[in-house]
């Protein structure tokens, strides 16, 4: 006899619909600006480096405020934090659409990152409060993962179409309009919060936020300025100092923003390591594959975005299927399989010769996307379920901090590796200066613009394709090895959690639900 599924309660259906609609728009909010950089630079008469901060500003505040907004959500209310995030991010998109200067646009994007951090942490904590641990929560977070997968799958294509049809201002305005249904529905959500007797850990919140922001600044600026540049070194030094002060504060505060004992729990550490490894195996490929196709196959941005559906498509299909399987299979098994699929896909991709189109790339890209799609159905729900329900916001904030920090690091490191290897190969033929300039243009997908003055275009195209493909293959082998190591680590940590701890090891705190 088939197992009967209890329907979601009415508040659960409403909460799920509102949160999922907000999560669906979030990838467009986060990455859509990348499609508009060239148009922004031309319209506001700014250089590429300044226009790039339209993207960077979002991720600095997005990463820096995740843990803080998660901890605040537990105190002030998950619905209130989620709603405040929607208000801030929607208003920021309106400001971005109307921005008269590049400085105003960068400010708007920073505000959008702050609002999106509150939406991400408040939304996942709200679902954890509405759905008790069990099959209903598993299905809810599978739908959450499906919504995120849809945004990842179609976000780049939709952003490219909107920029082409409406311009960059139209893109930001459209994102604001798409956020309105979630904003209007948020007032119907149930409220839940932690009953607290101690003051907020503002010292810890400030140190953690500034430390993560300094770290993100160093990682973002490193590839452009050089890793030994004073700005980069100061950013990393500030990160170390501020996070050290943060640890001291957390150990002394009666109600710390982050419960440091979580990092002694193997299960939580395994769950936090997953998005970091997947950032290298999946998220970084979202950034490097399109310019590679543009440079080596002559694709335009729209065609490269469509080819990327081979990578992102499985993230739409796999989460609901995995949500069903999660009721019968262990989370440990699903997470290990997720990383092994990514490892297999990146390894096979490293074997594909240069000049091969989407048909030859389809199998490996689908494998990588499938691995990431499996993880989407499991990770967020597992992270908030690994702590007492009263600290769901804190868990969501920590988990998403690792996720975003991993993405920032993965994109920067993979980009730097590709640049170094490609430049080294080209320098042996065209000299250091020409190779440096050519590599910069090549990694943006501009093969004609990368051709050095006086060089034969046909010969350079062949040399550049060989160098770029060779560099990508080395990077892919590194990603495959990292994914295998991640699978071993996660499998080991999850075994230790099952063997050494029980359901009563998580400290319980009293929560209030309105």
C-alpha positions in Angstrom: 0.0 0.0 0.0 1.3 3.4 -0.9 2.3 5.7 2.0 -0.2 8.4 2.6 1.1 12.0 2.7 -0.5 14.3 5.2 -1.3 17.7 3.5 0.5 20.8 4.6 -1.4 22.8 7.2 -2.8 26.1 6.0 -0.2 28.3 7.6 2.5 26.0 6.2 1.2 26.2 2.7 1.1 30.0 2.9 4.5 30.2 4.5 6.0 27.9 1.9 4.5 29.7 -1.0 5.7 33.1 0.2 9.2 32.0 1.1 9.7 30.0 -2.1 8.6 32.9 -4.3 11.2 35.1 -2.6 13.9 32.5 -2.9 13.0 32.1 -6.6 13.8 35.7 -7.3 17.0 35.8 -5.1 19.4 34.4 -7.7 18.3 37.0 -10.2 18.8 39.7 -7.6 22.3 38.3 -6.8 23.7 37.5 -10.2 21.6 39.5 -12.7 23.9 42.5 -12.3 26.7 40.5 -13.9 24.7 40.5 -17.2 24.4 44.3 -17.1 28.0 45.3 -16.3 28.9 46.4 -19.8 25.7 48.4 -20.2 26.1 50.0 -16.8 29.7 51.1 -17.7 28.6 52.6 -21.1 25.5 54.4 -19.7 27.1 55.8 -16.5 30.5 56.4 -18.2 32.6 54.4 -15.8 35.4 51.9 -16.3 35.1 48.2 -16.0 36.7 48.0 -12.5 34.1 50.5 -11.1 31.2 48.7 -12.9 32.4 45.4 -11.4 31.6 46.8 -7.9 27.9 46.7 -8.9 28.3 42.9 -8.4 30.9 42.9 -5.6 28.9 45.3 -3.4 26.0 42.9 -3.2 28.2 39.9 -2.2 30.1 41.9 0.4 27.0 42.7 2.4 25.3 39.5 1.6 28.1 37.4 3.0 28.9 39.8 5.9 25.3 40.0 7.3 24.2 36.4 7.0 25.0 35.3 10.6 23.9 38.6 12.1 20.5 38.5 10.5 20.1 34.9 11.4 20.7 35.6 15.1 18.5 38.7 15.0 15.7 36.6 13.4 15.6 34.4 16.5 15.2 37.4 18.7 13.0 39.9 16.9 11.0 37.3 15.0 11.6 35.2 11.8 8.7 36.8 10.0 9.8 40.3 10.9 13.3 39.7 9.7 12.1 38.0 6.5 9.7 40.9 5.8 12.3 43.6 6.6 14.7 41.9 4.2 12.1 42.0 1.5 11.4 45.7 2.1 15.1 46.6 2.0 15.9 44.5 -1.1 12.9 45.7 -3.1 13.5 49.3 -2.2 17.2 48.8 -3.1 16.2 47.5 -6.6 14.0 50.5 -7.2 16.9 52.8 -6.1 19.2 50.8 -8.5 16.8 51.3 -11.4 16.7 55.0 -10.8 20.4 55.5 -9.9 21.9 58.6 -11.5 25.5 57.7 -10.8 27.7 54.7 -10.3 28.1 55.5 -6.6 24.4 55.4 -6.0 24.1 52.2 -7.9 26.8 50.5 -5.9 25.1 51.7 -2.7 21.8 50.3 -3.9 23.4 46.9 -4.6 25.0 46.9 -1.1 21.6 47.5 0.4 20.1 44.7 -1.8 22.7 42.3 -0.4 21.8 43.2 3.2 18.1 42.7 2.4 18.7 39.4 0.7 20.7 38.1 3.7 17.7 38.8 5.9 15.4 37.1 3.4 17.6 34.0 3.2 18.1 33.5 6.9 14.6 34.7 8.0 12.9 32.5 5.4 14.6 29.3 6.1 14.3 29.8 9.9 10.6 30.6 9.4 10.0 27.3 7.6 11.9 25.4 10.3 9.5 27.0 12.9 6.4 26.3 10.9 7.2 22.7 9.9 8.1 20.2 12.7 11.0 17.9 12.0 9.8 14.9 9.9 8.4 14.2 6.5 6.5 17.6 6.2 9.7 19.5 6.9 11.6 17.4 4.4 9.0 18.1 1.7 9.0 21.8 2.5 12.7 22.2 2.2 12.7 20.1 -1.0 10.3 22.7 -2.5 12.6 25.4 -1.1 15.5 23.8 -2.9 13.4 23.5 -6.1 12.7 27.2 -6.0 16.3 28.0 -5.5 17.1 25.6 -8.4 14.6 27.3 -10.7 16.2 30.7 -9.9 19.7 29.3 -10.6 18.6 27.6 -13.8 16.7 30.4 -15.4 18.2 33.5 -13.7 21.1 34.1 -16.1 18.8 33.6 -19.1 16.1 35.8 -17.8 18.6 38.5 -16.8 20.1 38.5 -20.2 16.7 38.8 -21.9 15.7 41.6 -19.6 18.9 43.5 -20.2 18.5 43.1 -23.9 14.8 44.1 -23.9 14.6 46.7 -21.1 18.2 47.8 -20.4 20.0 47.5 -17.1 17.5 49.8 -15.4 14.7 47.7 -16.6 16.4 44.6 -15.1 16.5 46.1 -11.6 13.0 47.5 -11.9 11.7 44.1 -13.0 13.3 42.4 -10.0 11.6 44.8 -7.7 8.2 44.0 -9.3 8.9 40.3 -9.1 9.5 40.7 -5.3 6.1 42.3 -4.7 4.0 39.1 -4.3 6.3 37.9 -1.6 6.2 41.3 0.1 2.4 41.4 0.0 2.1 37.8 1.3 4.6 38.2 4.1 2.0 39.8 6.5 0.0 36.6 6.4 2.9 34.5 7.8 3.0 33.3 11.4 5.5 34.8 13.8 8.0 32.9 15.9 10.8 34.1 18.1 13.1 33.0 20.9 12.2 34.1 24.4 15.3 35.9 25.7 16.4 37.3 29.0 19.9 38.6 28.0 20.9 41.6 25.9 21.8 41.2 22.2 25.4 40.4 21.5 26.1 43.5 19.5 29.8 43.4 20.0 30.0 39.9 18.4 27.6 40.9 15.6 29.7 43.9 14.7 33.0 42.0 14.8 31.7 39.1 12.8 30.1 41.2 10.2 33.1 43.5 9.7 35.4 40.5 9.8 33.5 38.6 7.1 33.2 41.8 5.0 37.0 42.4 5.2 37.6 38.8 4.2 35.3 39.1 1.2 36.9 42.4 0.2 40.3 40.8 0.2 39.1 37.8 -1.9 37.2 40.0 -4.4 40.1 42.4 -4.9 42.9 39.9 -4.9 42.7 38.7 -8.5 42.5 42.3 -9.8 45.0 44.1 -7.5 47.3 41.1 -6.8 47.4 39.0 -3.6 50.3 41.0 -2.2 48.6 44.4 -2.7 48.2 46.4 0.6 44.4 46.6 0.3 44.2 42.8 0.0 46.6 42.2 2.9 44.9 44.7 5.1 41.6 43.1 4.4 42.8 39.6 5.4 44.6 41.0 8.5 41.5 42.8 9.6 39.5 39.6 9.1 41.9 37.6 11.4 41.9 40.3 14.1 38.2 40.9 14.1 37.3 37.2 14.1 39.7 36.6 17.0 38.0 39.3 19.0 34.7 37.8 18.0 35.6 34.4 19.5 36.7 36.1 22.7 33.4 37.9 22.9 31.3 34.8 22.2 33.0 32.9 24.9 32.2 35.5 27.5 28.7 36.7 26.5 25.8 35.1 28.4 23.8 34.9 25.1 26.3 34.8 22.3 25.3 35.5 18.7 26.9 32.2 17.6 27.0 29.1 19.8 30.6 28.1 19.3 29.9 24.6 20.6 28.2 23.9 17.2 31.6 23.6 15.6 32.3 20.7 17.9 29.3 18.8 16.4 30.5 16.6 13.5 27.1 16.6 11.9 26.9 20.4 11.8 30.5 20.6 10.5 29.7 18.1 7.8 26.7 20.1 6.7 28.6 23.4 6.6 31.5 21.8 4.6 29.0 20.8 1.9 28.2 24.2 0.4 31.9 25.2 0.6 32.9 22.2 -1.5 29.9 22.6 -3.9 30.9 26.3 -4.4 34.0 25.0 -6.2 32.4 22.1 -8.0 29.2 23.9 -9.2 28.9 27.6 -8.5 32.3 28.5 -9.8 31.5 26.7 -13.1 28.5 29.0 -13.5 31.0 31.8 -13.8 33.8 30.3 -15.9 31.9 28.1 -18.4 30.0 31.0 -20.3 33.2 33.0 -21.1 35.0 29.8 -22.1 32.2 29.0 -24.6 32.3 32.6 -25.9 36.0 32.6 -26.3 36.5 29.1 -27.8 33.3 28.5 -29.7 32.3 32.1 -30.6 29.1 32.1 -28.7 27.4 35.3 -27.7 26.2 35.9 -24.1 22.7 34.7 -24.7 23.9 31.5 -26.4 26.3 30.8 -23.6 23.5 31.3 -21.1 21.3 28.8 -22.9 24.1 26.2 -23.0 24.4 26.8 -19.2 21.0 25.2 -18.8 22.8 21.8 -19.2 24.4 22.6 -15.8 21.5 24.3 -14.1 18.6 22.3 -15.5 19.0 19.3 -13.1 18.7 21.8 -10.1 15.1 22.2 -11.2 14.2 18.5 -11.5 16.2 16.8 -8.8 15.2 18.5 -5.6 11.6 17.2 -5.5 12.7 13.7 -6.5 15.4 13.8 -3.8 12.8 15.1 -1.3 10.9 11.8 -1.8 14.0 9.7 -1.6 15.1 11.5 1.6 12.2 9.7 3.5 13.8 6.3 2.7 17.5 7.0 2.3 19.9 8.5 4.8 21.0 12.2 4.6 24.6 11.0 4.8 24.2 8.7 1.7 22.5 11.5 -0.3 25.1 14.0 0.5 28.0 11.7 -0.3 26.3 10.8 -3.6 25.9 14.5 -4.3 29.6 15.2 -4.1 30.6 12.0 -6.0 28.3 13.1 -8.9 30.0 16.5 -9.0 33.4 14.7 -8.9 32.5 12.4 -11.7 31.1 15.3 -13.8 34.1 17.6 -13.4 36.5 14.7 -14.1 34.7 13.8 -17.3 34.6 17.5 -18.3 38.4 17.6 -17.9 38.6 14.8 -20.6 36.6 16.8 -23.2 39.0 18.3 -25.8 38.8 22.0 -26.7 36.4 23.1 -29.4 33.7 20.6 -28.4 30.2 22.1 -28.3 27.3 21.6 -25.9 26.5 18.1 -27.2 29.9 16.8 -26.1 29.7 18.8 -22.8 26.1 17.7 -22.0 26.9 14.5 -20.1 29.5 16.0 -17.7 27.6 19.2 -17.1 24.4 17.2 -16.4 26.3 15.1 -13.9 27.6 18.2 -12.0 24.2 19.8 -12.1 22.6 16.6 -10.8 25.0 16.4 -7.9 24.2 20.0 -6.9 20.5 19.4 -7.4 20.5 16.4 -5.0 22.1 18.6 -2.3 19.5 21.4 -2.7 16.8 19.2 -1.4 18.7 18.2 1.8 21.1 20.9 3.0 19.0 23.8 4.2 16.5 21.6 6.1 19.3 19.5 7.6 21.2 22.6 8.8 18.3 24.1 10.6 17.2 20.7 12.0 20.7 20.1 13.5 20.0 22.6 16.3 17.2 23.3 18.8 14.2 24.9 17.0 14.7 28.1 19.1 18.1 28.7 17.3 17.0 27.9 13.8 17.9 31.5 12.7 21.4 31.2 14.1 21.9 27.9 12.3 20.5 29.3 9.0 22.8 32.3 9.3 25.9 30.3 10.0 25.1 27.8 7.2 24.4 30.5 4.7 27.5 32.5 5.7 29.6 29.4 4.8 27.7 29.0 1.6 28.2 32.6 0.4 31.8 32.8 1.7 32.6 29.6 -0.2 31.1 31.0 -3.4 33.2 34.2 -3.1 36.4 32.2 -2.4 35.7 29.6 -5.1 35.0 32.1 -7.8 38.1 34.1 -6.9 40.4 31.1 -6.6 39.3 29.4 -9.8 39.5 32.6 -11.7 43.0 33.3 -10.4 44.1 29.7 -11.3 42.7 30.0 -14.8 44.4 33.3 -15.3 47.8 32.2 -14.0 47.9 29.0 -16.1 46.6 30.6 -19.3 48.9 33.6 -19.0 51.9 31.3 -18.4 51.2 29.3 -21.5 50.7 32.4 -23.7 53.7 34.2 -22.3 56.0 31.6 -23.7 54.9 32.6 -27.2 53.9 36.3 -27.0 55.8 37.7 -24.0 54.6 38.6 -20.5 53.0 42.0 -21.3 51.0 40.8 -24.2 50.0 37.6 -22.4 48.7 39.5 -19.4 46.5 41.8 -21.5 45.3 38.9 -23.7 44.4 36.7 -20.7 42.4 39.4 -19.2 40.2 39.8 -22.3 40.2 36.0 -23.0 38.7 35.2 -19.6 35.9 37.7 -20.3 35.1 35.7 -23.4 36.5 38.2 -25.9 38.9 36.3 -28.2 39.1 39.0 -30.9 39.9 41.7 -28.3 42.5 39.4 -26.8 44.6 39.2 -30.0 47.9 41.0 -29.4 48.9 43.8 -31.9 50.7 42.3 -34.8 49.9 38.7 -34.0 48.3 36.5 -36.7 44.6 36.2 -35.6 44.3 32.6 -36.7 47.4 31.4 -35.0 46.6 33.3 -31.9 43.1 31.9 -31.8 44.5 28.4 -31.9 47.1 29.1 -29.2 44.6 30.9 -27.0 42.1 28.0 -27.3 44.8 25.5 -26.4 46.0 27.6 -23.4 42.5 28.3 -22.1 41.4 24.7 -22.5 44.5 23.3 -20.8 44.1 25.7 -17.9 40.4 24.7 -17.5 41.3 21.0 -17.6 43.8 21.4 -14.7 41.3 23.4 -12.7 38.6 20.7 -13.3 40.9 18.0 -12.0 41.5 20.0 -8.9 37.7 20.4 -8.5 37.2 16.7 -9.0 39.8 15.9 -6.3 38.3 18.4 -3.9 34.8 16.9 -4.4 36.1 13.4 -3.7 37.9 14.6 -0.5 34.7 16.4 0.5 32.7 13.2 0.0 35.1 11.3 2.3 35.0 14.1 4.9 31.2 14.4 5.0 30.8 10.6 5.1 33.2 10.3 8.0 31.8 13.2 10.0 28.2 12.0 9.6 29.2 8.5 10.8 30.9 10.0 13.9 27.7 12.0 14.6 25.5 9.0 14.5 27.9 6.9 16.6 28.8 9.5 19.3 25.8 11.6 19.8 22.1 11.2 20.3 19.0 13.2 19.9 19.3 14.6 23.3 22.7 16.2 22.9 21.3 19.5 21.5 20.5 22.0 24.3 16.9 23.0 24.4 15.8 26.6 24.9 12.3 27.9 25.3 10.7 29.4 22.1 7.7 31.6 21.7 5.3 31.3 18.8 2.9 34.0 18.0 
